[in-house]
């Protein structure tokens, strides 16, 4: 059977700050992220299945990524909960801001690792996460590949 890769692109707006960083990104700022999710599998060969010919329905993939990533991170400000930024986070939360506290420095690299774990847990057993590309600017992105992490 032929293995096929399919990719779906998502976008969301997220703010963050990098505690201890020696440049401008130590300040709270935001990005218009693009997330490219690529899965690999064999197209369904059962012609009685409504998903006949699909690796996974793009709508099913969208539901997973939307629930796990987009709905959580969109218009949120992300801080590492293991830093003094937790005090700023509390202040923003008290003012009804959408704040997300994570257990890592919220760089694109660490976010894409987090996203990979969340998406992998939700995929059907017959589908494997192949790669993720998280683009934070038009010229900067982080990539995660399953083959690099086996």
Wavefront OBJ file of the C-alpha trace (Angstrom):
o trace
v 0.000 0.000 0.000
v 1.103 3.519 -0.747
v 1.834 5.832 2.134
v 0.575 9.363 1.604
v 1.356 12.535 3.505
v -1.291 15.206 3.862
v -0.809 18.658 5.340
v -3.230 21.161 6.811
v -2.300 24.717 7.713
v -3.614 26.609 10.743
v -3.110 30.142 11.984
v -3.458 31.795 15.365
v -2.296 34.876 17.256
v -0.312 34.352 20.437
v 1.661 36.570 22.764
v 4.611 35.496 24.871
v 7.735 36.656 26.654
v 11.039 34.831 27.090
v 12.189 35.163 30.683
v 15.936 35.732 31.018
v 16.461 36.296 27.294
v 19.128 38.850 26.368
v 17.221 40.563 23.570
v 13.929 42.204 22.676
v 11.955 38.969 23.104
v 12.253 39.306 26.883
v 9.398 41.795 26.470
v 5.806 40.696 26.057
v 5.069 40.593 22.335
v 3.058 38.553 19.885
v 3.190 36.630 16.636
v 0.804 35.618 13.898
v 1.723 31.941 13.920
v 1.214 29.507 11.060
v 1.217 25.824 11.954
v 1.607 23.206 9.228
v 0.550 19.736 10.370
v 1.596 16.791 8.194
v 0.358 13.270 8.865
v 1.156 10.059 7.016
v -0.957 6.997 6.381
v -2.539 4.723 3.832
v -5.698 5.914 2.072
v -8.796 3.979 3.155
v -9.353 1.223 0.590
v -12.824 0.120 1.714
v -15.141 1.591 -0.929
v -18.108 1.297 1.458
v -16.434 3.656 3.929
v -17.596 7.276 3.607
v -13.927 8.301 3.939
v -12.897 6.015 1.032
v -9.658 7.234 -0.550
v -8.698 9.489 2.373
v -5.750 9.126 4.731
v -7.744 11.194 7.232
v -10.586 13.587 6.589
v -9.159 17.127 6.640
v -12.137 18.046 8.829
v -11.168 15.394 11.398
v -7.577 16.642 11.442
v -8.850 20.206 11.787
v -10.982 19.240 14.785
v -8.005 17.693 16.591
v -5.625 20.600 15.981
v -8.265 23.227 16.674
v -9.198 21.674 20.026
v -5.639 20.912 21.161
v -3.731 23.930 19.811
v -5.640 26.729 18.088
v -8.476 27.144 20.591
v -5.992 27.011 23.477
v -3.233 29.288 22.146
v -5.175 31.766 19.995
v -5.213 35.219 21.579
v -3.534 33.916 24.712
v -0.320 35.162 26.272
v 2.049 32.319 27.128
v 4.466 32.395 30.042
v 6.824 29.843 31.573
v 5.216 29.019 34.926
v 8.644 28.245 36.445
v 9.824 31.872 36.246
v 8.936 35.177 37.918
v 6.685 35.826 34.905
v 4.069 33.928 36.889
v 3.469 37.149 38.844
v 2.775 39.072 35.638
v 0.544 36.225 34.510
v -1.494 36.441 37.736
v -1.920 40.187 37.295
v -3.119 39.753 33.709
v -5.495 36.948 34.706
v -7.003 39.167 37.401
v -7.696 41.697 34.638
v -9.505 39.008 32.632
v -6.724 38.371 30.113
v -6.306 34.956 28.495
v -3.051 33.670 29.985
v -1.539 30.254 29.417
v 1.107 28.978 31.822
v 3.347 26.267 30.422
v 6.146 24.179 31.868
v 8.743 25.394 29.343
v 10.276 28.515 27.838
v 7.666 29.474 25.188
v 9.983 29.522 22.185
v 8.834 28.194 18.825
v 11.086 25.179 19.371
v 9.502 24.238 22.681
v 5.984 25.027 21.504
v 6.323 22.735 18.480
v 7.474 19.874 20.763
v 4.430 20.471 22.987
v 2.127 20.575 19.950
v 3.541 17.311 18.576
v 2.811 15.465 21.806
v -0.740 16.804 21.993
v -1.564 15.982 18.374
v -0.008 12.494 18.462
v -2.234 11.514 21.398
v -5.388 12.345 19.433
v -4.630 10.798 16.035
v -6.240 7.492 15.039
v -3.853 4.533 15.446
v -3.599 4.119 11.655
v -2.302 7.681 11.204
v 1.136 8.906 12.267
v 2.241 12.477 12.808
v 4.980 13.040 10.228
v 5.997 16.644 10.879
v 5.060 20.050 12.208
v 6.259 23.429 11.065
v 5.564 26.372 13.366
v 6.219 29.671 11.638
v 6.369 32.729 13.891
v 7.407 35.274 11.254
v 7.664 35.178 7.473
v 11.327 34.205 7.776
v 11.539 32.211 11.027
v 10.141 28.805 11.928
v 10.778 25.650 13.938
v 10.189 22.151 12.579
v 9.523 18.827 14.290
v 9.929 15.531 12.412
v 8.888 12.134 13.755
v 11.934 10.556 12.092
v 14.206 12.804 14.172
v 12.463 11.758 17.388
v 12.184 7.973 17.164
l 1 2 3 4 5 6 7 8 9 10 11 12 13 14 15 16 17 18 19 20 21 22 23 24 25 26 27 28 29 30 31 32 33 34 35 36 37 38 39 40 41 42 43 44 45 46 47 48 49 50 51 52 53 54 55 56 57 58 59 60 61 62 63 64 65 66 67 68 69 70 71 72 73 74 75 76 77 78 79 80 81 82 83 84 85 86 87 88 89 90 91 92 93 94 95 96 97 98 99 100 101 102 103 104 105 106 107 108 109 110 111 112 113 114 115 116 117 118 119 120 121 122 123 124 125 126 127 128 129 130 131 132 133 134 135 136 137 138 139 140 141 142 143 144 145 146 147 148 149 150
